Amino acid sequence: MSEMKEEKLKNPFKNRSSLFYGIFFIVLSAFFYSLMSLFVRLAGDLPTFQKSFFRNLVAAFVGFILLLKSGSFKMQKGSLPALFGRSIAGTIGIVCNFYAIDHMNISDASILNKLAPFFSIIFSIFILKEKASWKDWLLVAVAFGGALFVVKPSFDISKSVPALIGAFGGLGAGLAYTFVRYLSVRGERSAMIVFFFSAFSCLVALPFTIAQYEPMEFIQVLFLLLAGVAASAAQFSVTAAYAHAPAKDISVYDYSQVIFAAIWGFVFLSEFPDVYSIIGYVIIIGAAVVKYLLSRKQGKKALLK
């Protein structure tokens, strides 16, 4: 009997437990990212880089404190290129997403950011050598189809630029998520991943923030700090998610951010979803449920091998 089969017999629920935690953390990250979007919008009319700087400043501080408590700022050998890759892609994703949030309603901006799972699966093929089945591709495509019901794309030129920038932000986020999983599989600490990215983003945003700085009221500072807290929680959650399960198994659950964003938009911004949006929500949730059931079925088959 091989060592792998022996391990499965010793701990038959190991794979299922990892999948459960992967799903839990990806949904938790979606919840916190939706809160971040709300706080960014409530911060009012401020330059995108200024919002990005304050958002990442909080996350960098949290990561620094956790590394300080651990007693070590040493990263895993060979992690530096992937940390830079994650940071560059993540910075592009954040700036583009913040621009979309400021120029569209938050549920539409969230949907465009949720192109990330598509790009994550594509990038995972080249970076992580992970393979997705046709069922995985089909279900993510169905979830994206549901997202289109929410966005309701049009040929309105005034909406084209924000939408394109938001979509490019989804590409950046997808690549960043792929690097997060790569680093987590290599054993890199979550605190190091979050700190390195946040500090990098702050340094990139700082000169733009200084050049375009606009004075803020106390309430604006408070909302940006809350956005930073929510973003920090989201980053740690998404790092934990991709450490427990591959993108092809959990990426579809990232679409739950759309649901959360729609709730915040309704409660705080008086954004009312129409019939098409509700249809989209049903499709997205349905795809997530089917994906979970298929993953459970595949897990049971793996245990029997």
Backbone hydrogen bonds in HBPLUS format (Angstrom, degrees):
<---DONOR---> <-ACCEPTOR-->    atom                        ^
c    i                          cat <-CA-CA->   ^        H-A-AA   ^      H-
h    n   atom  resd res      DA  || num        DHA   H-A  angle D-A-AA Bond
n    s   type  num  typ     dist DA aas  dist angle  dist       angle   num
A0006-GLU N   A0002-SER O   3.05 MM   4  6.32 157.4  2.10 147.6 154.4     1
A0007-GLU N   A0003-GLU O   2.92 MM   4  6.11 152.9  1.99 145.1 152.3     2
A0008-LYS N   A0004-MET O   3.05 MM   4  6.35 151.5  2.14 144.9 152.3     3
A0009-LEU N   A0005-LYS O   3.01 MM   4  6.31 148.9  2.11 145.6 153.8     4
A0010-LYS N   A0006-GLU O   2.94 MM   4  6.22 151.7  2.02 147.8 155.7     5
A0011-ASN N   A0007-GLU O   2.93 MM   4  6.09 155.7  1.99 148.3 154.8     6
A0014-LYS N   A0011-ASN O   3.17 MM   3  5.56 168.2  2.19 120.1 121.5     7
A0017-SER N   A0013-PHE O   2.82 MM   4  5.88 156.4  1.88 152.5 159.1     8
A0018-SER N   A0014-LYS O   3.00 MM   4  6.24 156.4  2.06 149.3 155.3     9
A0019-LEU N   A0015-ASN O   3.03 MM   4  6.29 155.6  2.10 147.0 153.4    10
A0020-PHE N   A0016-ARG O   2.98 MM   4  6.23 158.2  2.03 146.7 152.6    11
A0021-TYR N   A0017-SER O   3.01 MM   4  6.28 165.3  2.03 153.5 156.3    12
A0022-GLY N   A0018-SER O   2.88 MM   4  6.04 150.6  1.97 143.2 152.3    13
A0023-ILE N   A0019-LEU O   2.91 MM   4  6.18 159.8  1.95 153.8 157.9    14
A0024-PHE N   A0020-PHE O   2.87 MM   4  6.10 163.2  1.89 151.3 156.7    15
A0025-PHE N   A0021-TYR O   2.94 MM   4  6.04 168.1  1.95 150.1 152.6    16
A0026-ILE N   A0022-GLY O   3.04 MM   4  6.15 150.2  2.13 142.1 150.5    17
A0027-VAL N   A0023-ILE O   3.03 MM   4  6.18 158.8  2.07 152.6 157.4    18
A0028-LEU N   A0024-PHE O   2.96 MM   4  6.15 152.9  2.04 143.2 151.6    19
A0029-SER N   A0025-PHE O   2.88 MM   4  6.03 152.3  1.96 141.0 148.1    20
A0030-ALA N   A0026-ILE O   3.04 MM   4  6.23 149.2  2.14 136.5 144.8    21
A0031-PHE N   A0027-VAL O   2.96 MM   4  6.27 150.3  2.05 146.2 153.9    22
A0032-PHE N   A0028-LEU O   3.08 MM   4  6.40 162.0  2.11 150.5 154.2    23
A0033-TYR N   A0029-SER O   2.83 MM   4  6.00 156.3  1.88 150.2 157.5    24
A0034-SER N   A0030-ALA O   2.99 MM   4  6.11 148.6  2.09 141.6 149.4    25
A0035-LEU N   A0031-PHE O   3.14 MM   4  6.47 149.1  2.24 141.8 150.1    26
A0036-MET N   A0032-PHE O   2.90 MM   4  6.20 153.3  1.97 145.9 153.6    27
A0037-SER N   A0033-TYR O   3.00 MM   4  6.29 155.4  2.06 145.7 151.0    28
A0038-LEU N   A0034-SER O   3.09 MM   4  6.38 154.7  2.15 143.5 150.0    29
A0039-PHE N   A0035-LEU O   2.94 MM   4  6.24 165.4  1.96 157.8 160.6    30
A0040-VAL N   A0036-MET O   2.90 MM   4  6.10 155.5  1.97 152.2 159.3    31
A0041-ARG N   A0037-SER O   3.04 MM   4  6.26 157.2  2.10 146.2 151.8    32
A0042-LEU N   A0038-LEU O   2.91 MM   4  6.18 160.8  1.95 151.9 157.7    33
A0043-ALA N   A0039-PHE O   2.99 MM   4  6.11 125.9  2.29 137.6 150.3    34
A0043-ALA N   A0040-VAL O   3.31 MM   3  5.22 139.6  2.48  92.3 103.3    35
A0044-GLY N   A0041-ARG O   3.13 MM   3  5.84 165.7  2.16 117.1 121.6    36
A0050-GLN N   A0047-PRO O   3.13 MM   3  5.25 122.7  2.48  98.5 113.0    37
A0051-LYS N   A0047-PRO O   3.12 MM   4  6.50 156.8  2.18 154.4 160.2    38
A0052-SER N   A0048-THR O   2.93 MM   4  6.18 157.9  1.98 148.5 155.4    39
A0053-PHE N   A0049-PHE O   2.86 MM   4  5.99 154.5  1.93 144.3 150.4    40
A0054-PHE N   A0050-GLN O   3.28 MM   4  6.51 171.1  2.29 150.8 151.1    41
A0055-ARG N   A0051-LYS O   3.00 MM   4  6.11 155.8  2.06 148.2 155.8    42
A0056-ASN N   A0052-SER O   3.00 MM   4  6.15 160.8  2.03 150.1 154.2    43
A0057-LEU N   A0053-PHE O   2.87 MM   4  5.99 139.2  2.04 145.2 157.7    44
A0060-ALA N   A0056-ASN O   2.83 MM   4  6.01 156.2  1.89 151.5 157.9    45
A0061-PHE N   A0057-LEU O   3.05 MM   4  6.22 154.1  2.12 143.2 149.9    46
A0062-VAL N   A0058-VAL O   2.97 MM   4  6.27 160.0  2.01 153.6 158.6    47
A0063-GLY N   A0059-ALA O   2.94 MM   4  6.14 165.6  1.97 149.4 153.4    48
A0064-PHE N   A0060-ALA O   2.88 MM   4  6.01 154.5  1.94 145.4 152.8    49
A0065-ILE N   A0061-PHE O   2.99 MM   4  6.23 161.2  2.03 151.8 155.7    50
A0066-LEU N   A0062-VAL O   3.08 MM   4  6.33 160.8  2.12 151.0 156.0    51
A0067-LEU N   A0063-GLY O   3.00 MM   4  6.20 155.4  2.06 147.4 154.1    52
A0068-LEU N   A0064-PHE O   2.84 MM   4  6.02 152.5  1.91 147.3 155.8    53
A0069-LYS N   A0065-ILE O   2.89 MM   4  6.13 153.6  1.96 147.3 153.9    54
A0070-SER N   A0066-LEU O   3.04 MM   4  6.23 141.2  2.20 136.7 147.0    55
A0071-GLY N   A0067-LEU O   3.18 MM   4  6.44 124.9  2.50 136.4 149.3    56
A0071-GLY N   A0068-LEU O   3.15 MM   3  5.23 142.0  2.30  97.1 108.0    57
A0079-SER N   A0076-GLN O   3.16 MM   3  5.56 155.7  2.22 137.8 134.7    58
A0083-LEU N   A0079-SER O   2.88 MM   4  6.05 152.0  1.95 157.5 166.6    59
A0084-PHE N   A0080-LEU O   2.95 MM   4  6.22 156.2  2.01 155.7 161.1    60
A0085-GLY N   A0081-PRO O   2.91 MM   4  6.16 154.7  1.98 143.5 151.4    61
A0086-ARG N   A0082-ALA O   2.79 MM   4  5.98 159.6  1.83 148.1 153.1    62
A0087-SER N   A0083-LEU O   2.95 MM   4  6.05 153.4  2.02 139.7 147.4    63
A0088-ILE N   A0084-PHE O   2.87 MM   4  6.03 166.3  1.89 156.4 158.7    64
A0089-ALA N   A0085-GLY O   3.07 MM   4  6.10 169.4  2.08 148.1 151.4    65
A0090-GLY N   A0086-ARG O   2.83 MM   4  5.77 153.6  1.89 140.2 148.9    66
A0091-THR N   A0087-SER O   2.90 MM   4  5.93 152.9  1.97 142.3 149.0    67
A0092-ILE N   A0088-ILE O   3.12 MM   4  6.35 162.4  2.15 149.0 153.2    68
A0093-GLY N   A0089-ALA O   2.95 MM   4  6.17 157.5  2.00 145.4 152.3    69
A0094-ILE N   A0090-GLY O   2.90 MM   4  6.13 156.0  1.96 148.6 154.0    70
A0095-VAL N   A0091-THR O   3.07 MM   4  6.22 177.2  2.07 155.7 156.4    71
A0096-CYS N   A0092-ILE O   3.08 MM   4  6.13 167.6  2.09 150.7 154.7    72
A0097-ASN N   A0093-GLY O   2.93 MM   4  5.94 153.3  2.01 140.9 149.2    73
A0098-PHE N   A0094-ILE O   2.82 MM   4  6.00 161.4  1.86 156.3 160.7    74
A0099-TYR N   A0095-VAL O   3.04 MM   4  6.24 153.4  2.12 143.8 151.0    75
A0100-ALA N   A0096-CYS O   3.02 MM   4  6.28 157.5  2.08 145.8 151.7    76
A0101-ILE N   A0097-ASN O   2.88 MM   4  6.14 155.7  1.94 149.2 156.2    77
A0102-ASP N   A0098-PHE O   3.05 MM   4  6.25 150.8  2.14 144.2 150.9    78
A0103-HIS N   A0099-TYR O   3.18 MM   4  6.38 127.4  2.48 138.7 152.0    79
A0103-HIS N   A0100-ALA O   3.13 MM   3  5.16 139.2  2.31  97.8 109.3    80
A0104-MET N   A0100-ALA O   2.85 MM   4  5.72 116.4  2.26 151.6 163.4    81
A0109-ALA N   A0105-ASN O   3.07 MM   4  6.36 163.1  2.10 155.9 161.3    82
A0110-SER N   A0106-ILE O   2.90 MM   4  5.96 149.9  1.99 138.1 146.3    83
A0111-ILE N   A0107-SER O   3.03 MM   4  6.23 150.2  2.12 141.4 148.7    84
A0112-LEU N   A0108-ASP O   3.11 MM   4  6.43 162.9  2.14 152.4 155.6    85
A0113-ASN N   A0109-ALA O   3.09 MM   4  6.31 150.5  2.18 141.9 150.2    86
A0114-LYS N   A0110-SER O   2.93 MM   4  6.16 126.8  2.22 135.0 149.8    87
A0114-LYS N   A0111-ILE O   2.87 MM   3  4.85 129.1  2.13  94.3 109.6    88
A0115-LEU N   A0112-LEU O   3.20 MM   3  5.59 154.7  2.27 110.2 111.3    89
A0116-ALA N   A0113-ASN O   3.16 MM   3  6.03 163.2  2.19 117.8 122.0    90
A0118-PHE N   A0115-LEU O   3.01 MM   3  5.52 126.2  2.31 113.8 126.7    91
A0119-PHE N   A0115-LEU O   3.30 MM   4  6.70 162.2  2.33 154.3 158.1    92
A0120-SER N   A0116-ALA O   2.68 MM   4  5.80 151.3  1.76 157.0 167.2    93
A0121-ILE N   A0117-PRO O   3.02 MM   4  6.13 158.0  2.07 145.6 148.9    94
A0122-ILE N   A0118-PHE O   3.15 MM   4  6.45 161.5  2.18 149.8 155.1    95
A0123-PHE N   A0119-PHE O   2.80 MM   4  5.98 170.3  1.81 155.0 157.7    96
A0124-SER N   A0120-SER O   2.84 MM   4  5.87 144.6  1.97 140.5 150.8    97
A0125-ILE N   A0122-ILE O   3.23 MM   3  5.53 138.6  2.41 102.6 112.8    98
A0126-PHE N   A0123-PHE O   3.13 MM   3  5.44 125.2  2.45 102.8 115.1    99
A0127-ILE N   A0123-PHE O   2.85 MM   4  5.99 168.0  1.86 162.8 166.9   100
A0128-LEU N   A0124-SER O   2.92 MM   4  4.81 137.1  2.11 114.0 127.5   101
A0129-LYS N   A0124-SER O   2.90 MM   5  6.16 110.2  2.39 149.3 166.3   102
A0130-GLU N   A0124-SER O   3.23 MM   6  5.73 165.3  2.26 129.2 129.5   103
A0136-ASP N   A0133-SER O   3.11 MM   3  5.19 120.0  2.48  96.4 110.5   104
A0137-TRP N   A0133-SER O   3.14 MM   4  6.53 162.8  2.17 153.0 156.4   105
A0138-LEU N   A0134-TRP O   2.88 MM   4  6.01 156.5  1.94 142.0 149.1   106
A0139-LEU N   A0135-LYS O   2.97 MM   4  6.11 165.2  1.99 150.0 153.0   107
A0140-VAL N   A0136-ASP O   3.09 MM   4  6.28 162.1  2.13 151.1 155.9   108
A0141-ALA N   A0137-TRP O   2.93 MM   4  6.07 151.7  2.01 144.5 153.1   109
A0142-VAL N   A0138-LEU O   2.84 MM   4  6.14 148.0  1.94 145.5 154.8   110
A0143-ALA N   A0139-LEU O   2.92 MM   4  6.18 158.0  1.96 146.3 151.8   111
A0144-PHE N   A0140-VAL O   2.90 MM   4  6.16 151.7  1.98 143.4 151.4   112
A0145-GLY N   A0141-ALA O   2.82 MM   4  6.09 146.0  1.94 142.1 152.2   113
A0146-GLY N   A0142-VAL O   2.94 MM   4  6.32 146.9  2.06 145.8 154.6   114
A0147-ALA N   A0143-ALA O   2.99 MM   4  6.34 142.3  2.13 137.8 148.7   115
A0148-LEU N   A0144-PHE O   3.01 MM   4  6.41 140.5  2.17 144.3 154.3   116
A0149-PHE N   A0146-GLY O   3.15 MM   3  5.29 130.0  2.42  97.6 110.2   117
A0150-VAL N   A0147-ALA O   3.00 MM   3  5.19 128.4  2.28  98.6 112.2   118
A0151-VAL N   A0147-ALA O   3.00 MM   4  6.37 159.9  2.04 152.8 158.2   119
A0152-LYS N   A0148-LEU O   2.77 MM   4  5.63 163.1  1.80 147.4 152.9   120
A0159-LYS N   A0156-ASP O   2.99 MM   3  5.58 150.0  2.08 114.7 123.3   121
A0160-SER N   A0157-ILE O   3.06 MM   3  5.03 147.5  2.17 100.8 110.7   122
A0163-ALA N   A0159-LYS O   3.16 MM   4  6.14 154.5  2.23 142.5 150.3   123
A0164-LEU N   A0160-SER O   2.85 MM   4  6.04 159.4  1.89 155.9 161.3   124
A0165-ILE N   A0161-VAL O   2.95 MM   4  6.12 165.1  1.97 157.4 161.5   125
A0166-GLY N   A0162-PRO O   2.83 MM   4  5.98 153.7  1.90 144.0 151.9   126
A0167-ALA N   A0163-ALA O   2.88 MM   4  6.12 151.5  1.96 145.4 153.0   127
A0168-PHE N   A0164-LEU O   2.94 MM   4  6.19 153.3  2.01 145.7 152.9   128
A0169-GLY N   A0165-ILE O   2.95 MM   4  6.22 140.4  2.11 139.8 151.1   129
A0170-GLY N   A0166-GLY O   3.08 MM   4  6.48 138.7  2.26 137.5 148.3   130
A0170-GLY N   A0167-ALA O   3.01 MM   3  4.97 121.4  2.37  91.7 106.7   131
A0171-LEU N   A0167-ALA O   3.13 MM   4  6.58 144.4  2.26 142.3 151.5   132
A0172-GLY N   A0168-PHE O   3.05 MM   4  6.42 159.9  2.09 147.0 151.6   133
A0173-ALA N   A0169-GLY O   2.91 MM   4  6.16 158.5  1.96 148.8 154.7   134
A0174-GLY N   A0170-GLY O   2.90 MM   4  6.05 155.1  1.97 144.9 151.7   135
A0175-LEU N   A0171-LEU O   3.04 MM   4  6.31 160.0  2.08 154.2 158.4   136
A0176-ALA N   A0172-GLY O   2.94 MM   4  6.12 155.2  2.00 145.1 152.8   137
A0177-TYR N   A0173-ALA O   2.87 MM   4  6.09 158.2  1.92 152.2 157.0   138
A0178-THR N   A0174-GLY O   3.16 MM   4  6.37 149.5  2.25 139.3 147.1   139
A0179-PHE N   A0175-LEU O   3.11 MM   4  6.44 156.0  2.17 149.0 154.6   140
A0180-VAL N   A0176-ALA O   2.93 MM   4  6.22 146.6  2.04 145.7 156.1   141
A0181-ARG N   A0177-TYR O   3.04 MM   4  6.39 159.0  2.08 150.5 153.9   142
A0182-TYR N   A0178-THR O   3.01 MM   4  6.25 158.5  2.05 145.5 152.1   143
A0183-LEU N   A0179-PHE O   2.86 MM   4  6.05 162.0  1.89 150.8 154.7   144
A0184-SER N   A0180-VAL O   2.89 MM   4  6.06 155.3  1.95 147.8 155.3   145
A0185-VAL N   A0181-ARG O   2.89 MM   4  6.02 161.9  1.92 153.6 157.3   146
A0186-ARG N   A0182-TYR O   3.20 MM   4  6.38 143.5  2.34 137.1 146.6   147
A0188-GLU N   A0183-LEU O   2.93 MM   5  5.36 159.7  1.97 158.1 151.3   148
A0187-GLY N   A0184-SER O   2.97 MM   3  5.04 151.2  2.06 100.4 109.7   149
A0193-ILE N   A0189-ARG O   3.12 MM   4  6.46 159.6  2.17 151.3 156.7   150
A0194-VAL N   A0190-SER O   2.93 MM   4  6.15 167.7  1.95 159.6 162.2   151
A0195-PHE N   A0191-ALA O   2.89 MM   4  5.92 164.0  1.92 145.9 151.2   152
A0196-PHE N   A0192-MET O   2.93 MM   4  5.87 169.7  1.94 148.9 152.4   153
A0197-PHE N   A0193-ILE O   3.21 MM   4  6.20 167.2  2.22 143.6 147.5   154
A0198-SER N   A0194-VAL O   2.95 MM   4  5.98 166.6  1.96 150.2 154.7   155
A0199-ALA N   A0195-PHE O   2.85 MM   4  5.88 167.9  1.87 155.7 159.3   156
A0200-PHE N   A0196-PHE O   2.99 MM   4  6.01 156.9  2.05 142.5 149.5   157
A0201-SER N   A0197-PHE O   2.89 MM   4  6.11 162.2  1.92 152.4 157.0   158
A0202-CYS N   A0198-SER O   2.96 MM   4  6.16 153.5  2.03 145.4 152.6   159
A0203-LEU N   A0199-ALA O   3.07 MM   4  6.31 158.7  2.12 148.5 153.4   160
A0204-VAL N   A0200-PHE O   3.04 MM   4  6.34 152.8  2.12 148.5 156.2   161
A0205-ALA N   A0201-SER O   2.91 MM   4  6.06 159.1  1.95 149.1 154.8   162
A0206-LEU N   A0202-CYS O   2.85 MM   4  5.82 137.8  2.03 146.8 157.3   163
A0209-THR N   A0205-ALA O   2.84 MM   4  5.98 151.9  1.92 156.7 166.2   164
A0210-ILE N   A0206-LEU O   2.92 MM   4  6.18 159.1  1.97 158.6 163.1   165
A0211-ALA N   A0207-PRO O   3.03 MM   4  6.17 159.4  2.08 142.6 148.4   166
A0212-GLN N   A0208-PHE O   2.94 MM   4  6.01 149.3  2.03 144.1 151.7   167
A0213-TYR N   A0209-THR O   2.80 MM   4  5.19 103.5  2.39 139.5 151.7   168
A0220-GLN N   A0217-GLU O   3.08 MM   3  5.32 124.6  2.40 102.4 116.3   169
A0221-VAL N   A0217-GLU O   3.11 MM   4  6.48 158.6  2.16 155.7 161.7   170
A0222-LEU N   A0218-PHE O   2.89 MM   4  6.16 158.3  1.94 151.6 158.2   171
A0223-PHE N   A0219-ILE O   2.99 MM   4  6.20 159.0  2.04 143.5 148.2   172
A0224-LEU N   A0220-GLN O   3.02 MM   4  6.25 155.3  2.09 146.5 153.2   173
A0225-LEU N   A0221-VAL O   2.93 MM   4  6.16 152.5  2.01 148.8 156.5   174
A0226-LEU N   A0222-LEU O   2.91 MM   4  6.17 155.9  1.96 149.5 156.5   175
A0227-ALA N   A0223-PHE O   2.85 MM   4  6.07 145.5  1.97 139.2 149.3   176
A0228-GLY N   A0224-LEU O   2.96 MM   4  6.24 146.0  2.08 138.9 147.7   177
A0229-VAL N   A0225-LEU O   2.93 MM   4  6.30 151.5  2.01 147.2 154.8   178
A0230-ALA N   A0226-LEU O   2.91 MM   4  6.13 167.7  1.93 152.2 155.2   179
A0231-ALA N   A0227-ALA O   2.85 MM   4  5.98 154.5  1.92 143.3 151.1   180
A0232-SER N   A0228-GLY O   2.88 MM   4  6.05 151.3  1.96 143.7 151.3   181
A0233-ALA N   A0229-VAL O   3.06 MM   4  6.36 164.5  2.08 152.3 155.5   182
A0234-ALA N   A0230-ALA O   2.92 MM   4  6.14 151.4  2.00 143.5 152.3   183
A0235-GLN N   A0231-ALA O   2.82 MM   4  6.05 155.3  1.88 150.0 156.1   184
A0236-PHE N   A0232-SER O   3.06 MM   4  6.33 166.8  2.08 155.5 157.9   185
A0237-SER N   A0233-ALA O   3.03 MM   4  6.12 150.3  2.12 140.0 148.8   186
A0238-VAL N   A0234-ALA O   2.84 MM   4  6.05 162.5  1.87 154.0 158.0   187
A0239-THR N   A0235-GLN O   2.97 MM   4  6.06 153.7  2.04 145.0 152.4   188
A0240-ALA N   A0236-PHE O   3.03 MM   4  6.19 154.5  2.10 140.3 146.9   189
A0241-ALA N   A0237-SER O   2.87 MM   4  6.11 149.6  1.96 144.9 154.2   190
A0242-TYR N   A0238-VAL O   3.10 MM   4  6.31 168.5  2.12 151.6 151.7   191
A0243-ALA N   A0239-THR O   3.14 MM   4  6.20 123.9  2.47 133.3 147.4   192
A0243-ALA N   A0240-ALA O   3.28 MM   3  5.04 136.8  2.48  90.7 102.8   193
A0244-HIS N   A0240-ALA O   3.23 MM   4  6.42 131.9  2.48 140.1 150.3   194
A0244-HIS N   A0241-ALA O   3.11 MM   3  5.40 140.0  2.28 102.2 112.9   195
A0245-ALA N   A0241-ALA O   3.14 MM   4  6.43 145.2  2.27 148.7 158.5   196
A0249-ASP N   A0246-PRO O   3.09 MM   3  5.66 150.0  2.18 115.0 123.2   197
A0250-ILE N   A0247-ALA O   3.25 MM   3  5.47 137.1  2.44 103.4 114.3   198
A0251-SER N   A0247-ALA O   2.81 MM   4  5.11 154.5  1.88 155.8 155.1   199
A0253-TYR N   A0250-ILE O   3.01 MM   3  5.67 144.9  2.14 118.7 127.7   200
A0254-ASP N   A0251-SER O   2.99 MM   3  5.43 154.4  2.06 111.8 120.0   201
A0255-TYR N   A0252-VAL O   3.24 MM   3  5.88 164.4  2.26 112.4 117.0   202
A0256-SER N   A0253-TYR O   3.08 MM   3  5.76 167.8  2.10 117.1 120.5   203
A0257-GLN N   A0254-ASP O   3.27 MM   3  6.19 173.3  2.28 120.7 122.8   204
A0258-VAL N   A0255-TYR O   2.98 MM   3  5.70 151.6  2.06 119.2 125.3   205
A0259-ILE N   A0256-SER O   3.03 MM   3  5.26 122.0  2.38 101.2 114.8   206
A0260-PHE N   A0256-SER O   3.17 MM   4  6.60 163.5  2.20 155.0 158.2   207
A0261-ALA N   A0257-GLN O   2.82 MM   4  5.97 164.0  1.84 151.8 156.7   208
A0262-ALA N   A0258-VAL O   2.95 MM   4  6.10 152.8  2.03 143.4 150.6   209
A0263-ILE N   A0259-ILE O   3.07 MM   4  6.38 150.8  2.16 147.0 154.8   210
A0264-TRP N   A0260-PHE O   2.99 MM   4  6.36 164.7  2.02 157.2 160.1   211
A0265-GLY N   A0261-ALA O   2.85 MM   4  6.01 157.9  1.90 147.9 154.7   212
A0266-PHE N   A0262-ALA O   2.96 MM   4  6.11 149.9  2.06 141.1 148.7   213
A0267-VAL N   A0263-ILE O   2.94 MM   4  6.15 166.7  1.95 156.6 159.8   214
A0268-PHE N   A0264-TRP O   2.82 MM   4  5.67 167.6  1.84 151.5 155.9   215
A0269-LEU N   A0265-GLY O   3.07 MM   4  4.80 137.2  2.26 112.3 124.1   216
A0271-GLU N   A0265-GLY O   2.77 MM   6  4.94 177.0  1.77 127.5 127.2   217
A0278-ILE N   A0274-ASP O   3.09 MM   4  6.42 160.6  2.13 153.9 159.2   218
A0279-ILE N   A0275-VAL O   2.96 MM   4  6.26 156.4  2.01 151.6 158.1   219
A0280-GLY N   A0276-TYR O   2.97 MM   4  6.25 153.8  2.04 144.1 151.4   220
A0281-TYR N   A0277-SER O   2.89 MM   4  6.27 153.0  1.97 151.9 159.2   221
A0282-VAL N   A0278-ILE O   3.05 MM   4  6.34 160.3  2.09 150.9 155.3   222
A0283-ILE N   A0279-ILE O   3.02 MM   4  6.30 158.3  2.07 151.0 156.8   223
A0284-ILE N   A0280-GLY O   2.96 MM   4  6.16 163.2  1.99 153.4 157.7   224
A0285-ILE N   A0281-TYR O   2.96 MM   4  6.17 171.3  1.96 156.2 158.2   225
A0286-GLY N   A0282-VAL O   2.88 MM   4  5.94 157.2  1.93 144.8 152.2   226
A0287-ALA N   A0283-ILE O   2.91 MM   4  6.10 157.4  1.96 149.5 154.8   227
A0288-ALA N   A0284-ILE O   3.06 MM   4  6.32 153.9  2.13 145.8 152.9   228
A0289-VAL N   A0285-ILE O   2.99 MM   4  6.28 155.1  2.05 150.9 157.1   229
A0290-VAL N   A0286-GLY O   3.01 MM   4  6.25 165.1  2.03 152.3 156.0   230
A0291-LYS N   A0287-ALA O   2.91 MM   4  6.06 158.0  1.96 146.3 152.9   231
A0292-TYR N   A0288-ALA O   3.00 MM   4  6.21 152.9  2.08 143.9 150.9   232
A0293-LEU N   A0289-VAL O   3.01 MM   4  6.31 159.5  2.06 151.3 156.4   233
A0294-LEU N   A0290-VAL O   2.94 MM   4  6.19 158.5  1.99 152.6 158.3   234
A0295-SER N   A0291-LYS O   2.96 MM   4  6.12 152.7  2.03 144.2 151.9   235
A0296-ARG N   A0292-TYR O   2.97 MM   4  6.25 153.6  2.04 148.6 155.3   236
A0297-LYS N   A0293-LEU O   3.03 MM   4  6.28 154.7  2.10 143.7 150.5   237
A0298-GLN N   A0294-LEU O   2.91 MM   4  6.17 158.2  1.96 149.3 155.0   238
A0299-GLY N   A0295-SER O   2.90 MM   4  6.08 147.2  2.01 141.7 151.2   239
A0300-LYS N   A0296-ARG O   3.01 MM   4  6.30 152.7  2.09 148.1 154.2   240
A0301-LYS N   A0297-LYS O   3.12 MM   4  6.42 157.5  2.17 146.7 152.5   241
A0302-ALA N   A0298-GLN O   3.00 MM   4  6.21 153.0  2.07 143.9 151.3   242
A0303-LEU N   A0299-GLY O   3.13 MM   4  6.37 145.1  2.26 142.4 151.0   243
A0304-LEU N   A0301-LYS O   3.11 MM   3  5.23 133.9  2.33  97.5 110.0   244
A0305-LYS N   A0302-ALA O   3.35 MM   3  5.40 150.5  2.44  98.2 106.3   245
